[in-house]
């Protein structure tokens, strides 16, 4: 039996600015997860590690490149690496653009790294295991699945593609049609770009997203995975958990029992030290009440690795009579209330938050330095 390992979207070097100083821990964990994947590959005796794009979060890698290249070189495993893609295919992540990390001369000293850089697509052939690997750099608006003549001596045909399954109109950045998968003639397509695990096999072609090995944001179920691909006449796919952190979200309504909500949170999430919790707050509250509740929740949930309190859906509860007529703050409240009355539904969250933040600043209950740029723009 022949084995391969499929990963994508590790995004090494990602800043995780929303986590503050703990972002450094996540960056270190990403690298640890990559090391864990290499050890898994050795243990399973895989003949190749498939990286379907976005190994790095950007082309500005610094010393990180040296670390990763040494890990690859010293692993003894063959790596088949597909560059990722950025917005419009010209920037972002580790796209194959001028200045790309994959144009560095240092890759020439790593004979076990095979990088797909030919714009028309290219094939790497492993004669010992009779496997042909196909791939092409991602280009905005174009299908990333390479259409190449199949290698005549290969028993197995494996493709790498970084893009979106185009079953909805908005997925047109790097579109992959389901019919395209079915008629591709490949035995397996290692998909990248989407950060969650997914099976999009069609016809005789197996096609999977591995998802991010170390989860990057909420919305993913469980911890990150790598996919162990077994070739034995047919193709078998086994997801293996490799990630450390679990991102989760939970909603708390002020109108309900907060203690009960906290009790439920502690029951649901069994691994708080490795859980990044996004707590979405609902209800109505004035600035003081909201601030007290957030402080209390952070204290109660201190065992979690990180708790992000999302209060954008909280409706400001303001008694305008406590502010003298004609003052700056009373005029601000009136103006904002009028805007809120006539606002579109999609604008309400940011207007309510602006009102609450504005009152906090004008009353001196909120330090301007404590509000990040992200607070203003989210």
C-alpha positions, 0 to 999 in steps of 0.5 A, a space after each residue: 500500500 502506498 501512502 500520501 499526506 495531504 495538508 493545505 492552508 497552514 498559513 505559517 507566520 499569520 499575525 493573529 492580531 485579534 489575540 494580542 500577545 497570545 498571537 505569538 503562541 499561535 504562530 509557534 503552535 502552527 510551526 509545532 503542528 507542521 513538525 507534527 505533520 512531518 513526524 506523522 508522515 515518517 511514522 506512516 511511511 508516506 511517499 509524499 506530502 501534498 501541500 495544496 497552497 498557502 503554506 505561508 500566510 504571506 511572501 514576507 517570511 523572514 527567518 521563518 523560511 529558513 526554519 521551514 526549509 530546514 524542516 523539509 530538507 531534514 525530514 527525508 520526505 518528498 514535498 509537493 508544494 502548490 503556491 497559494 493565491 491572494 486577492 486578484 491573484 497578484 498579492 497576499 499569502 504565498 502567491 506565485 507573483 514577483 517576489 514570491 517565497 517560491 522564487 528564492 534561490 534557497 529552494 534549489 538546495 532542497 532536492 526533496 521539495 517539488 514546487 509547481 511554478 509553471 503557469 501552464 501546469 506541470 507534472 512531477 513523476 515518482 517512478 519508484 511508486 508510479 505516481 504522477 503529481 499534477 499542479 498549476 499556480 492559481 490565477 484569479 478567475 481561472 480554474 486551478 485544476 491543471 489540464 495536462 496529458 496524463 503521464 503514460 507510465 503512472 499507475 496513480 494520477 494525483 492533482 493539487 488545486 487551490 480554489 473554490 467549488 463553484 456551486 454558488 455565484 460568489 465562489 468565482 475567485 478560483 472556481 472549480 466546477 463539480 463536473 470538472 472534478 468528475 471528468 478530470 481523470 485524476 485518482 485524487 485531487 488535493 484541494 486547498 483554499 477552504 479552511 474546513 474539511 470537505 469531501 467533494 468527490 465526483 465520479 471516480 475522482 476523490 477530491 477533498 479539502 483537508 482544511 487548515 491543520 491548525 484552525 485559524 478562525 471560528 466556524 470549523 468543527 473540531 481541531 485541524 486535520 491532515 488527510 492520510 491518502 492510501 493508494 491500493 488499487 482504490 483511494 482511501 482517505 483518513 482524516 487524522 487530527 493534528 491541531 492543538 487549538 479549537 475555535 468555538 463560538 457561543 451566544 449569551 443573551 442578557 435576558 437569560 440567566 448568565 450563570 446558567 449560560 456560563 455553566 453550559 459553556 463549561 459543560 460544552 467545551 471540555 478543553 478550555 486551555 486549548 479553546 479560543 472562545 468567541 462569546 457573542 453578546 445579545 440584549 440591551 445594556 447601557 455602557 456601565 452594565 455592558 462593561 461590568 458584564 464583560 469584566 465578569 465574564 472574562 473573570 469567570 472564563 479565565 481558564 480558556 486560552 482566549 475569550 473574545 467578547 463580541 458585543 456588536 449586537 448589543 442594543 445601547 440602552 441610554 437615558 438621554 435625560 441624564 445628559 443636559 440639553 445642549 451639551 456635546 454628548 446630548 447632541 451626539 446621542 440625538 444625532 446617532 439615534 436619528 441615524 439608527 432609526 433610518 438605518 438599513 438593517 446591515 448598518 445597525 450593528 456598527 451604528 449601535 457600537 459607535 453610539 456606545 463607544 462614543 458615549 464611553 469616550 465622551 463620559 471618560 468611561 472609555 480610554 481612547 487608547 484602549 480602542 484598537 483600529 479593529 474596533 472602529 473598522 469591524 
